Amino acid sequence: MVVSCLTMSRTSKSRYLLAILFFGLGYLVAWCTLTRNVGKSDLRNSAPNEVKKSAPNVRSGSVRPPGASTPERARLKHAEHWENADMGGIIEKIDRIKTFESNASDTGLSHELCEYLAISRAEKTAINAAIQSTLEEFKRLQLSHIETIQVDDSTNRFIIKQFPNEGETAREILHSTILETLGENRYFLFTKISGAVLNDTFLNFGEADVHITVKVSGVPGTQRYETMLSYGAVSRRFETEDVPSPLAHLLHMK
């Protein structure tokens, strides 16, 4: 009887221990599985954060869509300005601006030209001096290349033979001075406004023979001068009450 009780007691203890052992193994397996899943979840959740933290190392704005650069936006804005500009009005304005104050080179650049191109007093003085210096050089060149023909008592004809090489050198020096004084943009506009006038002032810079016919009419004190001038494709006729200023050095009168 004692042996039987001891045997039953041992059997109960064994069963109890086995139950504890199985429960412990189940808890251990569950804990390991939960830990592994939590680790994976943390890794997944932390990955975006790590990417976000590393994002500042990537240069922002390094890839821009076409046309988004500052120079391109400026170009488009400038193109739009000219697209909407009143070109007829601009050209008309330029054509109306006179080069010299009284349409004669010795009066200097006009006030409206200086105002339109924002030419300062110092710049105006420099350009006027360059024009007058070039004119003096051209008078010398014209006198050294002139032929005079006496048609009759009241008519004289002059032929100024071309001097293209010397004329081109003088032109380059003059324009170089104006360019250095005004800069590229204002120089460009200056030539657009005054180009034809400067060519007339210098009789096309000696590129072609110049033919001048001067006819005097009337009695002393009331004389009038009729002048015919032509060079290249340019031809004009005008009347004055005195010797035309641009031709005075040729007639040795003034």
Secondary structure, 3 states (H helix, E strand, C coil): CHHHHHHHHHHHHHHHHHHHHHHHHHHHHHHHHHHHHHHHHHHHHHHHHHHHHHHHHCCCCCCCCCCCCHHHHHHHHHHHHHHHCCHHHHHHHHHHCCCECCCCHHHCECHHHHHHCCCCHHHHHHHHHHHHHHHHHHHHHHHHCEEEEEEECCEEEEEECCCHHHHHHHHHHHHHHHHHHHCHHHHHHHHHHHHHHHHHHCHHHHCCCEEEEEEEECCCCCCEEEEEEEECCEEEEEEECCCCHHHHHHHCCC
